[in-house]
């Protein structure tokens, strides 16, 4: 459930980024921001967390989850 919205949002953002040709300025913008490279890696790694949960913890991602107190 979490992967599909993230995948769609990533695709839409990438299409907009390349359509506006702002991808040429990314290297400069990342260099201007302190901790830019670290933050970029964190943003890239965030969608990987659910995938790793499946492999490491043998989590079954098979539907909507309810919190235990509900």
C-alpha positions in Angstrom: 0.0 0.0 0.0 2.9 2.4 0.7 5.0 1.5 -2.4 2.4 2.4 -5.1 1.7 6.0 -4.1 5.5 6.6 -3.6 6.2 5.1 -7.0 3.5 7.2 -8.7 4.7 10.4 -7.0 8.3 9.7 -7.9 7.4 9.2 -11.6 5.3 12.4 -11.7 8.1 14.4 -10.1 10.7 13.0 -12.5 8.6 13.8 -15.5 8.1 17.3 -14.3 11.8 17.7 -13.5 12.9 16.6 -16.9 10.1 18.4 -18.7 11.1 21.7 -17.2 14.8 21.0 -17.7 15.6 21.9 -14.1 17.6 18.7 -13.7 20.6 20.6 -15.1 20.6 22.8 -11.9 20.4 20.0 -9.4 24.1 19.5 -8.9 24.6 23.2 -8.2 21.6 23.3 -5.8 22.8 20.3 -3.9 26.3 21.8 -3.6 24.9 25.1 -2.3 23.0 23.4 0.6 25.0 22.3 3.6 24.3 18.5 4.2 22.7 18.4 0.7 24.3 15.1 -0.2 23.3 13.5 3.1 19.7 14.7 2.8 19.5 13.5 -0.8 20.7 10.0 0.3 18.1 9.9 3.1 15.3 10.9 0.6 16.4 8.2 -1.8 16.6 5.6 1.0 13.2 6.3 2.5 11.2 4.3 0.0 13.5 1.3 0.4 12.5 0.8 4.1 9.3 -1.1 3.4 11.1 -3.4 0.9 13.8 -4.1 3.4 11.2 -4.9 6.0 9.9 -7.7 3.8 13.3 -9.2 3.3 14.9 -8.7 6.8 11.8 -9.2 9.1 9.9 -11.5 6.7 7.0 -9.0 7.0 3.9 -9.8 5.0 2.8 -6.8 3.1 -0.7 -8.0 2.1 -3.1 -5.2 2.9 -4.1 -2.3 5.1 -2.8 -2.7 8.6 -4.6 -1.7 11.8 -2.9 -0.5 14.9 -3.2 -2.9 17.9 -5.2 -0.4 20.0 -8.0 -0.1 17.5 
